[in-house]
Amino acid sequence: MTHDDLHDHDRGLSHDLPTLFSRRRMLTLLGGAGVATVAACSSGSTTATSPAKTSAPATSRAPAATAAAGSQIPEETAGPYPGDGSNGINVLSESGIVRSDITTSFGSASGVAQGVPLTIKLNVLDTRNGSAELAGAAVYLWHCDIDGRYSLYSEGATEENYLRGVQETDRNGAVEFTSIYPAAYSGRWPHIHFEVYPSLEKATTASDKLRTSQLALPEDASKLVYATEGYSTSVRNLAQTSLASDNVFSDGYSLQLATVTGSVDDGMTATLKVPV
């Protein structure tokens, strides 16, 4: 399957009636605020087209969440390449999947994902307990590589399992992954997939999932990254879509848009609170 086909499927798999009901509930909570947020954040203020710009520090702030207190991060499709057993391959049962550095493959695979370094920091919150930090939960996170390929599935990466990993939340509900900045492939805004489980044991058996969602990366940081070597295709793909037109984020993204800081020289850091 090519990535020109990917976005046609990225909405459908796992996007059943419970998912739709969850999204509609979120829209009800957001009310008109979601529309205003889309209008305000659909374009970035940094163009990042010159070498001087690509090496400058970047700070992309996510908009303040406008949803009512206790709102959960929206349920989203896992896409066609989850690797959690719901679409054939199950990497969660493999020894080595619990790790913080996901740039390399593990087991019998040896590939290394190339690209601008990205640290991903998520803070899982328990909305049933006053949005307190959820310690002892687990996050399975995955995304595409610099060429828009997903390990285990995409041609040229079927023998690799890089850019996939599981971490247990600490006492502050936090997890951290060392990765690379993902590409923008045809039809999709730059994003990262993740699933939240009640425990590490539940994650590695792919059971009792709490939430499946996606993190959106901001436009100005993405432009900085995509101006660097290896991301030329992403420049065109980013220009052809927006958060407002993306088939996942178009109905609201205020709880999914990460804050990104850092630079392409020293590496970027994306942070997001994940209320479940």
N, C-alpha and C positions, 0 to 999 in steps of 0.2 A: 504494500500500500504506500502511495506517495503522500507527501504532506499537502499537496494540493487537494487530496481527498480527505485529509484528516479532519478539517473543520466541519465537514458534512456529517461526520460520525461523532464528533466530540460533544455534541449536545445529546445525542440519542442514548448511548449506552449508560445504563444506571439512572437515566433521567425519567423515571416512571412517575406514576401519580403521586406517591408520597413526597417525592422531590418537588413536584409542581405545587402541591399544597403548602409545603414548607416555604417555598419562594413567595407564594402569594401572601402567606402570613407575614413574612418579612416586609413586603411592600406595604401591607396595611399598617404595620408599625411605623414604617418610615414616612408614610403619607407623601405629601408634596415635597418633602425635603430631599428625597432621592433625585428628583428631576433637577432641582437647583444645584445639587452637588455635581451631577453630570455636566451641566452647562459650565460650571466654574472650573472643572478639572479636566476638561477634554483636551486641552492643549498645554504644553509646558512652556516655561519662560526661558529655557536655555536651549540654544540651537546646537551647540557642540559640533560645528562643522570644520573648525580649524585645529591644527595640532596643539596650539596653545590651550584651546578649550578642552581637548580630550585629556590633558594632564592636570587640569585644574580640579580642586576638590569639588565634590558634588554633595548637595544636601537637598533631598526631595522629600518634602513633608507630606504625609498623608493628611487628608482633611479630617477635622474632628468628627467622630461618629455622631450621626444625627438620630440614630435609632433610640427607641425608648430603653431605659435601664433594664437589663436582664435579657436583651435581645441576643439571640445566638447568631454566630456567623452563618451566612446562607449555605444551605446544602447545595452542592453542585455535582455534575457528572464527574466520574472518575476518568472519563475519556476511554478511548479504545485500547490504551496501553498501560493499565494499572499495575499489572504484575502481582496482584493480590489474590489471584485465583478466580476472580470473577469473569475473566476473559482468557481462560486457558492457563497461562503461566502463573505459578505462585512462587515468587522469590522470598516471601515472608517466612517460609519454612526452612530456608537454607541457612546453614551455619555461616556466620560472617555478616549477616544483614544488619545486626545491631552494631552501629558504628556512627561516629560523628563526621568523619572525613569520607565523603561520598564521591570524591573526584576519581578514585580508582575502582576498577573491578575487583572482585574477590573470588575466592575458590579457585577453580581452574582457569578463570579468565584473567587477563593481564593488562587490559586497555586502561589508558589514562585520559580523562576528558580534558581538553585544552580550552582556554578562554580566560577572560578577565576574572580574577578571584572574587568570589562572593561568599560572605558569611551570612547565614540565614538564622535569625533568632526569633523564635516564637514563644509567646507566653500564654499558656492555656488557662482559661478562667472557667470556673464552675458557676453557671448562671442559676443553678438550683440552690446555691449557697451564697447568695449575695455577690456573685462574681468574684469570689475568693480564688486565689491561685490554686490550681488543681495539681497537687503533688501525686506522683506515682502513676500518672497516666502515661500513654505512649503515643508518639507521632511517627507515622510512616510518611516519608516525603520523597517525591520524585519529580524530575523535569527533563526536558530535552537538552541536547548538547549544542555546541556552537553551530552545527549544521542542521539543527532542527530535528535530529533523530532521537528516538527513544530506544534505550538499550533493551535488549531481549526481543524486540519486535521489528524495528526498522531495518531495512536493507543496509548492510554494512556495519550494523551494530547488534545483530542477533546473537552473537557469541559473547557479548559484553553485558555486564550488569551494573555499570557505573551510574552515578547520579541517582542512586536509590539507597535509602537507609532508614533505620528505625532508631529512635532515641527515647529514653524514659525521662519524663519531666522531673526536675529536682523539687526541693521543698518550696521553691517560688513558682512552680508551674512552668519552668523554662526549659527549652531545648535549644541546642545550637548545632548547626551543620556547616561544615566547610565544603564549598562547592565552587562552581563557576557560573557566570552570568549566562542564563539561557538565551537562545536565539529567539527571534520573532519569526515564526513560520507563517506560510500563506493562510490568511483567514482568521488568525488568532492574535490577540494582544499578548505581549510577553507575560508569562504566568508560571506559577509553580503549583503543582498538585500536592495535597496532603490528606491523610486520614488520621483521625484521632480515636484511640482505643482506651478503655478504662484501665488497662494495665499492660505491661510488657508481655506477659504471657498471652493475653488476648490478642495483642498485635501479631505475635509470631504464629498464632493459629488462625488469624484473620477472622475473629469472631467478636460479636457484641460491639460492633463499631458504633461510636458515638456521633461521628460527623465526617463527611467527605466534603472538602471544599477546595478552593483555589485562591492563591495569593496573586494579586496584580502588581506588576512593577511599574513605577511612574515613568512618564514620558521623558522628562529631562535627563534622568539618570540613564535611561535606555539609549538615548541619542548619544550621550557621552561614550558609552560602551561600544555602540555600533559603529562609531567613527574609527575604531581601532581595527587592526589587521585580523582577518578571519571572519568578520561579521558583515561583510558587504551585502549579502543577500538580505540580512535583517533590516538594513536601511530601507530597501524598497518595500519589504513587507510591512514595516512599521508605518510607513507613509500611506499605505493602502487601507489601514484600519484605524479604529479609535476605541476607547473604552465605551463610548456611547453606541458604537455599532457592533462591538464584539458579541458573539452569540451566547456568552456566559455572563459577562459583566454589564450588558446593556440595560438590565432591569435594576441596577443599583450596585454600587461597589464600595460604599463608604466604610464598610467593615472589613474590606478585603484589600484595600490599597495600602501597600507597605510604605514605610518611611525608609529611604535609602540615603546613606551617608558614605563618605570616603572619596576615593579617586581611582581612576583606572590604573594608575601607577602603583598605588599602595593596596588596592583592593577595595571593594564595596562591601557595605553591610546593610542588609535588609531586615527590618524589624516589624513585627505585627502581633497585636493581641488577638487571641483566638477564643472568644467566648463560646462555650458549648453547653 
